[in-house]
Amino acid sequence: QVQLVESGGGLVQAGGSLRLSCAASGRTFSIYLMNWFRQAPGKEREFVAAIKYSDGNTYYADSVKGRFTISKDNTKNLVYLQMNSLKAEDTAVYYCNANGDSWGQGTQVTVSS
């Protein structure tokens, strides 16, 4: 089992930046793909970004491409989501997800316009 804990959410003005962190523990050696998802009120959870551990390749939803960057620190079992040029429509609870199986509890991001 992999346990995930997100942090770094908060309230920010449109155009601002936030960096989310996801700390992994447990069977971290089994992680091959880490994802960020988000869920806005009244909407379904949607994919935001992913990073493959084998080659470091990254993937982004079109809505965040060019504004968000996913990265990882293997030594600390941390995955980050740097979010720049934030928009009101980025407001959501952000979740990290390992291998499509394990989920964190989420961190709230609110962008005021």
C-alpha positions as CSV (number, residue, x, y, z in Angstrom):
1,Q,0.0,0.0,0.0
2,V,1.1,3.6,-0.7
3,Q,-0.1,6.4,1.5
4,L,-0.3,9.9,0.0
5,V,-0.6,13.3,1.8
6,E,-1.1,16.5,-0.2
7,S,-0.2,20.0,1.1
8,G,0.3,23.5,-0.2
9,G,-3.2,24.5,-1.1
10,G,-4.7,27.8,-0.2
11,L,-6.3,31.0,-1.4
12,V,-4.6,33.0,-4.2
13,Q,-5.5,35.8,-6.5
14,A,-5.9,35.2,-10.2
15,G,-2.6,35.3,-11.9
16,G,-0.8,34.1,-8.9
17,S,1.1,30.9,-8.2
18,L,1.0,27.9,-5.7
19,R,3.1,24.8,-5.4
20,L,1.4,21.7,-4.2
21,S,3.3,18.8,-2.7
22,C,2.4,15.1,-2.4
23,A,4.3,13.1,0.1
24,A,4.4,9.3,-0.5
25,S,5.0,6.7,2.2
26,G,4.7,2.9,2.5
27,R,5.5,0.8,-0.6
28,T,7.0,3.8,-2.5
29,F,9.2,1.4,-4.5
30,S,6.1,0.2,-6.2
31,I,5.2,3.7,-7.6
32,Y,5.6,3.9,-11.4
33,L,3.2,6.7,-12.2
34,M,2.1,9.7,-10.1
35,N,-0.9,11.7,-11.1
36,W,-2.6,14.9,-10.0
37,F,-6.4,15.2,-10.4
38,R,-8.8,17.9,-9.3
39,Q,-12.4,18.1,-8.5
40,A,-14.4,21.4,-8.6
41,P,-17.8,21.7,-6.9
42,G,-20.5,20.0,-8.8
43,K,-18.1,18.5,-11.3
44,E,-16.4,15.2,-11.9
45,R,-12.8,14.6,-10.9
46,E,-10.5,15.3,-13.8
47,F,-7.0,14.6,-14.7
48,V,-4.4,17.4,-14.4
49,A,-0.9,16.0,-14.8
50,A,1.2,12.9,-14.5
51,I,4.8,11.9,-14.3
52,K,6.3,8.5,-15.1
53,Y,9.0,7.4,-12.7
54,S,10.9,5.3,-15.3
55,D,11.8,8.1,-17.7
56,G,10.5,11.2,-16.1
57,N,8.1,11.9,-19.0
58,T,5.3,14.3,-18.1
59,Y,1.7,14.6,-19.3
60,Y,-0.8,17.5,-18.9
61,A,-4.4,18.2,-19.5
62,D,-4.8,20.8,-22.2
63,S,-6.4,23.2,-19.7
64,V,-3.2,23.5,-17.7
65,K,-0.5,22.9,-20.3
66,G,2.1,25.7,-20.2
67,R,0.9,26.9,-16.8
68,F,1.4,23.8,-14.5
69,T,4.5,21.8,-14.0
70,I,4.8,18.4,-12.4
71,S,8.1,17.2,-10.9
72,K,9.4,14.7,-8.4
73,D,12.1,14.4,-5.8
74,N,13.0,10.8,-5.5
75,T,15.2,11.2,-2.5
76,K,12.3,12.6,-0.5
77,N,9.4,10.7,-2.1
78,L,7.8,13.9,-3.0
79,V,5.9,15.0,-6.1
80,Y,5.2,18.6,-6.8
81,L,2.7,20.5,-8.9
82,Q,3.8,24.0,-9.6
83,M,0.8,26.1,-10.7
84,N,1.4,29.5,-12.3
85,S,-0.9,32.0,-13.9
86,L,-3.8,30.6,-11.9
87,K,-7.4,31.2,-13.0
88,A,-10.7,31.2,-11.2
89,E,-11.5,27.9,-13.1
90,D,-8.6,26.2,-11.4
91,T,-10.4,26.4,-8.1
92,A,-10.9,22.8,-6.9
93,V,-9.7,20.2,-4.5
94,Y,-6.5,18.7,-5.8
95,Y,-5.6,15.1,-5.3
96,C,-2.5,13.1,-5.9
97,N,-2.8,9.5,-7.1
98,A,-0.3,6.7,-7.4
99,N,-0.5,4.2,-10.1
100,G,-4.2,4.9,-10.5
101,D,-4.9,3.2,-7.2
102,S,-3.9,5.1,-4.1
103,W,-5.4,8.5,-3.3
104,G,-4.5,11.3,-0.9
105,Q,-7.1,13.3,1.0
106,G,-6.9,16.3,-1.2
107,T,-5.9,19.9,-0.7
108,Q,-8.2,22.9,-1.5
109,V,-7.0,25.5,-4.0
110,T,-9.2,28.6,-4.3
111,V,-8.4,31.3,-6.9
112,S,-10.2,34.6,-6.5
113,S,-10.9,36.7,-9.6
